[in-house]
Amino acid sequence: MKKTKILLLIVLLILFFSCKTPPPPQGIIEPFGVIGDKADIYLYIPVKENRSVIEDAFPLAKGDDMKAALGRTTEIFSGVFFNGVNPEVRICMKGQYPYKLAGSFFKKKNGWNPKKTNKGLKYYESEFVDISIPSALIACVGLGDKNRQKMSVILDKLDTPSKPEFSKKFNSVLTSDSGEIGIFVKNSDYFLSQIIGVHLGLPVGEIEMFLKKSGSPKSNEEQLYKYDLSIQIENANTAMLLQLFLKKMLGVEVNYIDEFLVVKNREIPESKIVKIVKSMYPYQ
């Protein structure tokens, strides 16, 4: 996917290093509603508090230029769709973007095909990456093979969002300014396999995981995060098996409360978070 990496690099350079624009129109309210309600995994990352996780999890953000580029972005909302052998990633980013200048950079000679929605919103297609900057407050990106959702359909959701149903806790994290990373999972077996390294194939429901920095590390020590994990369980036998397995693999107390397996206020090293995040994205 060398071509994908090159195109993404161009996208990031344009988004973050073009000159500032005049006061923007109103931004969207529901970024996950634009991504849609059918994703297998949803990820929310506030940039300021978790910059090092982003830089280590996504190779394009590792260089000095991209570190500076993240300064234009405040929040990242993404959804991963595992459509058989052709996964798709949709991303909405909140920040300050040069939406009036996009047409000057996404040109046909560079592999971009400029288009407009029926309502006049501009977007730019390429072989693996589509991009739109519908306002100075939001940027939308789609990655995947030819069967990925068209950007025009994604942009239609600005007016008619398909908002996923999240828990009260997840929704509160999206608006709390707490700096927490939020992960909401529908494809539970896949996600669990990334945490414990084994595909268990057990009938489990939705999973939520919340991660927040646990103070500042001492010299030569790795940054730690506190995390809460909840797993919806469909039957008592599954609960018992998974409870024992998680306790052994994670080395933590796992409680079974009201049809959920729950891990509360435990520590995890930042390197493990990076590994989990990287494993969720098919395009690196």
Secondary structure, DSSP 8 states (H G I E B T S, - for coil): -HHHHHHHHHHHHHHHHS---SS-----S-HHHHH-S--SEEEEEETGGGHHHHHHHSGGG-SHHHHHHGGGEEEEEEEEE--TTS-EEEEEEEE---GGGGGGTS-GGGT-EEEE-TT--EEEE-SSEEEEEEETTEEEEEEESTTS--HHHHHHTTTS-------HHHHHHHHS----EEEEESSHHHHHHHHHSS-----EEEEEEEEEE-S---TT---EEEEEEEEEESSHHHHHHHHHHHHHHH-S--EEETTEEEEEEEEEEHHHHHHHHHHH-S--
